[in-house]
Amino acid sequence: MVASVQMELFLPACQNLKEKRAIVNSLLGKLRSRFNVAAAEMAYPKQWQRTILGIAAVANEMSFLQQEIQAVIRFVENHPDVELIHTDTAYYD
């Protein structure tokens, strides 16, 4: 079973692409190590204050995947440097 989520984020403190890269790369690294998911920036590579992250997880139980994806979303919501605008979650059996 596979779960995927796309998260649109607003980065209000960023004033340039270097600051954005630092925040996004840090967040992606934390997601990968803490939750054992695949994560990447998917859109808006040239905009300073906006990005879409794509995250995927694989497991043999749907309930575990749902808990894991909800934990990932809560983690991003509580990150001090980003504001979560929208999420789109999908599960595949």
RAQUIMO-V448727 format. One record per residue. RES is the residue in one small letter. PHI is phi in whole degrees, -180 to 180 (999 if undefined). PSI is psi as a letter, one per 30 degrees, with the letter a starting at -180 (none if undefined). Layout:
# RAQUIMO-V448727
res=RES phi=PHI psi=PSI
res=RES phi=PHI psi=PSI
This chain:
# RAQUIMO-V448727
res=m phi=999 psi=k
res=v phi=-129 psi=k
res=a phi=-125 psi=k
res=s phi=-136 psi=k
res=v phi=-144 psi=k
res=q phi=-110 psi=k
res=m phi=-122 psi=k
res=e phi=-92 psi=k
res=l phi=-123 psi=k
res=f phi=-111 psi=k
res=l phi=-115 psi=i
res=p phi=-66 psi=f
res=a phi=-87 psi=f
res=c phi=-72 psi=k
res=q phi=-113 psi=f
res=n phi=-160 psi=l
res=l phi=-67 psi=f
res=k phi=-64 psi=e
res=e phi=-64 psi=e
res=k phi=-60 psi=e
res=r phi=-59 psi=e
res=a phi=-61 psi=e
res=i phi=-68 psi=e
res=v phi=-65 psi=e
res=n phi=-65 psi=e
res=s phi=-63 psi=e
res=l phi=-63 psi=e
res=l phi=-61 psi=e
res=g phi=-62 psi=e
res=k phi=-65 psi=e
res=l phi=-63 psi=e
res=r phi=-63 psi=e
res=s phi=-80 psi=e
res=r phi=-77 psi=e
res=f phi=-112 psi=f
res=n phi=55 psi=h
res=v phi=-121 psi=l
res=a phi=-91 psi=k
res=a phi=-145 psi=k
res=a phi=-155 psi=l
res=e phi=-80 psi=k
res=m phi=-111 psi=f
res=a phi=-152 psi=l
res=y phi=61 psi=h
res=p phi=-68 psi=f
res=k phi=-104 psi=f
res=q phi=-93 psi=k
res=w phi=-70 psi=e
res=q phi=-115 psi=g
res=r phi=-144 psi=k
res=t phi=-159 psi=l
res=i phi=-125 psi=k
res=l phi=-102 psi=k
res=g phi=-112 psi=k
res=i phi=-132 psi=k
res=a phi=-135 psi=k
res=a phi=-140 psi=l
res=v phi=-128 psi=k
res=a phi=-158 psi=l
res=n phi=-97 psi=f
res=e phi=-128 psi=k
res=m phi=-64 psi=e
res=s phi=-62 psi=e
res=f phi=-65 psi=e
res=l phi=-60 psi=e
res=q phi=-62 psi=e
res=q phi=-65 psi=e
res=e phi=-65 psi=e
res=i phi=-66 psi=e
res=q phi=-64 psi=e
res=a phi=-66 psi=e
res=v phi=-63 psi=e
res=i phi=-63 psi=e
res=r phi=-62 psi=e
res=f phi=-60 psi=e
res=v phi=-68 psi=e
res=e phi=-58 psi=e
res=n phi=-90 psi=f
res=h phi=-70 psi=k
res=p phi=-70 psi=f
res=d phi=-97 psi=f
res=v phi=-132 psi=l
res=e phi=-120 psi=k
res=l phi=-79 psi=k
res=i phi=-94 psi=e
res=h phi=-156 psi=k
res=t phi=-127 psi=k
res=d phi=-135 psi=j
res=t phi=-112 psi=k
res=a phi=-139 psi=k
res=y phi=-124 psi=k
res=y phi=-126 psi=k
res=d phi=-96 psi=none
